[in-house]
Amino acid sequence: MPEKFDVGIVGTGLFGAALAYHLARESSLRILCLDTVRESSRPNATATSAGILSVQGWDPWDLSIVRETAEEYRELAEEEGIEPVHRNGGLRVARTEEGARWLERVQRVLEREGTDARRLGSGEVGELLPFADLTDVRAGLYTPDDATLSSPAIAEAYLRGARRAGAEFRQGPGTVAVAPLPEGGWRLGEDPSIALGALAVTAGAWSKELLTRLGHPLPLAPFRAQAVRVRPRPLQASFPTLHDLDLNLYVRPASLGRLLAGDGTGSREESPHLWDPNADSTFVEEMNGTLRSLFAGLSSMQVEAAWAGLCVASPDRFPLVGRVPGGGRLFVGTGFNGFGTMRAGGLARRLSDAIRSGRWEALRPADPLRFPSATEPFEPRPEFPLEVEGEGTLPPPAGAAPLGDSSPTPSGASAGIRYRHIFGVGEVDELRWTSLSEWFDPFLRLFAKDALRVGGTVEVAEEGGLVRGLSLFSSSEGVGSGFTRTRTVAERYLEQMEPTGLYLEEPWRGGGEPVEIFAADLRDWESHERIRNPVRIAGPEDLPRIRSLMRGELGPGVDRWLATLPRPEETAFLCEIDARVVGVSWLSRVGTFARGHSFLVHPRFRGIGIGTDLLTARMLWLRRTGGRQVVSEIYDGNLASRTAAERAGMALVGRMYHFRPSKRA
Ligand SMILES: Cc1cc2nc3c(=O)[nH]c(=O)nc-3n(C[C@H](O)[C@H](O)[C@H](O)COP(=O)(O)OP(=O)(O)OC[C@H]3O[C@@H](n4cnc5c(N)ncnc54)[C@H](O)[C@@H]3O)c2cc1C
């Protein structure tokens, strides 16, 4: 007897992963997910996506899909503890009369659909992107709901959730062979040891070939899209994603202060076996040149990476998600025309609902039945569709009976999270870390060990042996710190915080006071400040005098940490005047990453540039010793520290938050 599954899903990029998640969580169907081992040089589209989610104004149905997707990704990211969905807003700009009129039309549609969309004049546009030269822009449209995200992290989170809900996975080399069974359904491989009641082809650019081999060709055309990541100087804090209609490019903020830009959409059909995954050199050169003239306010830009990926076009630029004509229980989900990241979550949920219930209305504009047979070859037209040309009439449903709708209780990631205290410094090295923080990941081990060394408490939140949260408290620091990307973990930290409060990187709830994060990349750093005061690196013999300065300013809480020194990862820069230590700045170093902390100048010696000198010396030393990235937190609107950091070449790149327990009535 063959092993039976209710649904086989061929292809687990973002769309297939989302479909598996919904089917597995919302029904008791037995799901088998299949994928091939991809060469890393030819990744799937999900791995190459720019991760932009923008609320569009060309079609209300599509807009509703994007909004559902945004909501779903936000919840998923918080539940699974991955890089958050950043609601950074979107800015579309036009320089021509025609472009300005188009933006007006888009705004009308968005407003009618209840989406916040604000028209901006050329001056207001410049305020949103102060480093860009947008003086010749005629009109702008700002949509605060636009967001950025990591498409592979979302796909991974869906797969984790699907696995937890019972979906099974097989990955094999080469093409997965599926064929129809005479009695209905599908078999996997030559030997019918696996039978699939229904089959969903969600294989991205490879879907066309698979469907053709199954005898059900659909009008699809894979095409290349390209993107580039650049490192600006200064590094940038989050800004609204820019869509420049005239220059035909988009630019979004990327992690660690970078910019991610693209335009490059090919208009030629590609073979999924022969396409070039490298960005064209002309694309990189042109993009580099355009970005340099557009972002005239930046001192420099270095291209760090450039790549291409494969998208899939359809003749009318609407997706193909639903029943395959004449295919019985054969379903498809592809043809996203370069916008699959922002549509996958909502469309996959609707496909899952339709497969289970047999009701297809919610997918009507995407229904593949609008192409009863494969059309003539067509050229991809990957630009934004501007108009909807009428919905057309759909042929009657073609025999895909519902698969049943029983709904098991979904089990979220938080159900499997365990909390435990760590007591020994050695235990920290045995932990299996996941990414918990954009800027502080390299330092988490060090923070945990420091807290233990000074007699503080360290608690980790683990799921399946992987660290999903780290909570630290030491009386010498005074305020606790929590690092997590998982909402339930963050909520626990907020509930249990000490009266002195807690630092968290995300604004999990209102009321957190912002703490600024400053950073620089030493590879692009140039010294502009001449050091005027006597600054040098401290030796162990300086520790007593450093202690008395720090004690005087910060209190005796510093003693315990200072007693753990000297250690190779900690370097102090000090300023000495008349044999007295009047300023100090510390640097923790982990490989090429450094974090500046405990920076202070004696009150009587402020205003003479000692702060800037200490930070400049720190940067010079770091660059000379192969350091790459330096980061510092600047607390409570400390203007002097902010000015010194900016003078020393660091830039505001983000914020974290200081939460305090709410007062009880
Ligand atoms: C450079 C670039 C930038 C982009 N930026 C954005 C953006 O900012 N916003 C946006 O909304 N969209 C964007 N997109 C589009 C988006 O990335 C895609 O629409 C989306 O990722 C498609 O996901 P998918 O699951 O359909 O396909 P894929 O991610 O390609 O997944 C298909 C899967 O099928 C598997 N497969 C193939 N053949 C077989 C087989 N025979 N058997 C089993 N498995 C198989 C593959 O291994 C792969 O894992 C961008 C695309 C590119 C290339």
The ligand as a Gaussian input file, in Angstrom:
#p B3LYP/6-31G(d) Opt

LIG

0 1
 C       15.755000      40.678000      -7.107000
 C       14.353000      40.467000      -6.686000
 C       13.743000      41.393000      -5.853000
 C       12.418000      41.202000      -5.455000
 N       11.871000      42.097000      -4.610000
 C       10.579000      41.959000      -4.233000
 C       10.001000      42.893000      -3.354000
 O       10.668000      43.815000      -2.879000
 N        8.704000      42.749000      -3.025000
 C        7.932000      41.729000      -3.530000
 O        6.746000      41.654000      -3.219000
 N        8.481000      40.785000      -4.321000
 C        9.776000      40.886000      -4.694000
 N       10.336000      39.956000      -5.516000
 C        9.520000      38.828000      -5.961000
 C        9.454000      37.710000      -4.922000
 O       10.749000      37.424000      -4.466000
 C        8.854000      36.457000      -5.515000
 O        7.631000      36.783000      -6.143000
 C        8.562000      35.400000      -4.451000
 O        9.692000      35.141000      -3.675000
 C        8.117000      34.115000      -5.143000
 O        8.092000      33.068000      -4.203000
 P        7.774000      31.604000      -4.699000
 O        7.611000      30.765000      -3.486000
 O        6.640000      31.655000      -5.671000
 O        9.031000      31.153000      -5.573000
 P       10.504000      30.711000      -5.142000
 O       10.985000      31.467000      -3.985000
 O       11.320000      30.761000      -6.375000
 O       10.326000      29.214000      -4.676000
 C       10.110000      28.164000      -5.575000
 C       10.612000      26.887000      -4.936000
 O       10.316000      25.765000      -5.777000
 C       11.387000      24.868000      -5.702000
 N       11.364000      23.970000      -6.889000
 C       11.654000      24.277000      -8.159000
 N       11.527000      23.197000      -8.930000
 C       11.140000      22.191000      -8.145000
 C       10.823000      20.828000      -8.370000
 N       10.873000      20.270000      -9.561000
 N       10.469000      20.073000      -7.317000
 C       10.403000      20.607000      -6.073000
 N       10.677000      21.896000      -5.811000
 C       11.037000      22.676000      -6.828000
 C       12.601000      25.753000      -5.667000
 O       13.732000      25.069000      -5.146000
 C       12.139000      26.889000      -4.756000
 O       12.479000      26.665000      -3.411000
 C       11.669000      40.092000      -5.918000
 C       12.284000      39.151000      -6.746000
 C       13.612000      39.325000      -7.121000
 C       14.236000      38.282000      -7.994000

